[in-house]
Amino acid sequence: MKTVKHEIKLERSVKIILCIFAVGVFLNAFATPIAKELFGTKDANAYGEGPIHRITLCNGFGGGCGYTG
């Protein structure tokens, strides 16, 4: 049985870009304080950033209408 080998040669710049992506994914996966500082990630929460608007959906058949929270 014959074995077929394929070799892929990448340019140096492509290897550097792939390494940067790999490091970025690695840092993002562990969410270290260094990664948060480098990439500027912040907690996504809605409180404290402005007014909260409550929307009321009314039933067209005369059923319940109003905020119940």
DRENVOMAR-124633 format. One record per atom (N, C-alpha, C): residue in one letter; x, y, z. Coordinates in steps of 0.02 Angstrom, whole numbers, padded with zeros to 5 digits, always signed. Example, Ala and Ser with C-alpha at 12.3 -4.5 7.8 and 13.67 -1.06 7.14 Angstrom:
REM residues 2
a+00660-00284+00390 a+00615-00225+00390 a+00660-00165+00390 s+00642-00112+00354 s+00684-00053+00357 s+00645+00002+00394 
//
This chain:
REM residues 69
m+00042-00059+00000 m+00000+00000+00000 m+00045+00062+00000 k+00028+00110-00042 k+00069+00170-00048 k+00044+00224+00000 t+00091+00262+00026 t+00075+00318+00069 t+00087+00382+00031 v+00037+00426+00032 v+00043+00490-00003 v+00052+00544+00049 k+00104+00585+00041 k+00118+00640+00087 k+00110+00706+00049 h+00075+00752+00081 h+00068+00819+00053 h+00103+00868+00099 e+00146+00908+00072 e+00180+00958+00113 e+00155+01027+00092 i+00138+01066+00143 i+00115+01134+00130 i+00167+01182+00159 k+00192+01225+00117 k+00241+01273+00139 k+00208+01342+00143 l+00212+01372+00201 l+00182+01437+00212 l+00236+01491+00215 e+00218+01550+00193 e+00263+01607+00199 e+00272+01624+00272 r+00327+01658+00287 r+00341+01676+00356 r+00287+01723+00385 s+00263+01769+00344 s+00211+01816+00368 s+00146+01779+00384 v+00129+01729+00346 v+00068+01690+00360 v+00076+01652+00425 k+00135+01624+00437 k+00148+01589+00500 k+00142+01636+00560 i+00167+01697+00553 i+00163+01746+00607 i+00090+01765+00621 i+00051+01776+00568 i-00020+01793+00577 i-00057+01736+00610 l-00044+01675+00590 l-00078+01617+00621 l-00058+01610+00695 c+00004+01624+00711 c+00026+01621+00781 c-00008+01675+00823 i-00016+01734+00794 i-00051+01788+00831 i-00123+01769+00844 f-00157+01740+00794 f-00226+01717+00804 f-00229+01663+00857 a-00181+01616+00856 a-00181+01562+00905 a-00172+01589+00976 v-00127+01637+00985 v-00117+01667+01051 v-00179+01705+01073 g-00211+01741+01027 g-00272+01777+01043 g-00328+01731+01065 v-00337+01676+01031 v-00389+01627+01050 v-00372+01597+01117 f-00309+01581+01128 f-00287+01552+01192 f-00301+01600+01250 l-00283+01664+01241 l-00295+01713+01294 l-00370+01725+01305 n-00408+01725+01252 n-00480+01735+01258 n-00514+01676+01293 a-00489+01617+01282 a-00519+01557+01313 a-00511+01559+01388 f-00457+01583+01412 f-00445+01584+01484 f-00464+01650+01517 a-00476+01701+01478 a-00498+01767+01502 a-00456+01791+01561 t-00392+01792+01552 t-00347+01815+01604 t-00351+01891+01608 p-00329+01920+01664 p-00328+01993+01669 p-00285+02025+01615 i-00233+01990+01594 i-00190+02017+01541 i-00230+02021+01476 a-00269+01969+01460 a-00309+01969+01399 a-00362+02024+01402 k-00393+02034+01461 k-00443+02086+01468 k-00412+02154+01457 e-00351+02163+01479 e-00317+02227+01471 e-00295+02238+01398 l-00269+02184+01367 l-00245+02190+01298 l-00302+02202+01249 f-00355+02163+01255 f-00409+02166+01206 f-00467+02210+01227 g-00465+02238+01286 g-00517+02284+01309 g-00584+02252+01320 t-00586+02190+01342 t-00650+02157+01354 t-00679+02183+01419 k-00744+02191+01419 k-00779+02216+01479 k-00840+02172+01490 d-00866+02174+01551 d-00927+02138+01566 d-00985+02171+01529 a-01029+02129+01501 a-01087+02155+01464 a-01147+02155+01511 n-01161+02212+01541 n-01220+02217+01582 n-01257+02281+01564 a-01322+02282+01574 a-01363+02339+01553 a-01372+02389+01609 y-01352+02373+01669 y-01365+02417+01725 y-01311+02469+01732 g-01330+02530+01747 g-01282+02583+01760 g-01260+02621+01698 e-01285+02603+01640 e-01265+02636+01579 e-01318+02683+01550 g-01371+02694+01586 g-01424+02738+01560 g-01492+02714+01584 p-01544+02748+01560 p-01612+02728+01582 p-01632+02661+01554 i-01674+02626+01592 i-01701+02562+01570 i-01772+02575+01547 h-01787+02556+01485 h-01853+02567+01457 h-01892+02502+01460 r-01950+02504+01490 r-01994+02446+01494 r-02046+02451+01439 i-02056+02397+01403 i-02103+02396+01348 i-02161+02352+01369 t-02222+02377+01357 t-02282+02339+01374 t-02313+02313+01310 l-02326+02248+01309 l-02359+02216+01253 l-02431+02201+01273 c-02478+02225+01233 c-02549+02214+01248 c-02579+02163+01201 n-02624+02124+01228 n-02660+02074+01189 n-02715+02110+01150 g-02721+02095+01086 g-02771+02127+01043 g-02842+02104+01057 f-02851+02053+01097 f-02917+02025+01110 f-02945+02050+01177 g-02918+02103+01204 g-02942+02130+01267 g-02915+02094+01327 g-02864+02052+01316 g-02835+02015+01372 g-02787+02058+01411 g-02745+02026+01451 g-02699+02061+01495 g-02654+02111+01459 c-02649+02169+01490 c-02606+02221+01463 c-02572+02256+01521 g-02507+02262+01518 g-02473+02298+01570 g-02409+02263+01590 y-02369+02298+01627 y-02305+02272+01651 y-02316+02233+01714 t-02290+02172+01717 t-02300+02129+01775 t-02232+02108+01803 g-02188+02154+01813 g-02123+02133+01837 g-02103+02174+01892 
//
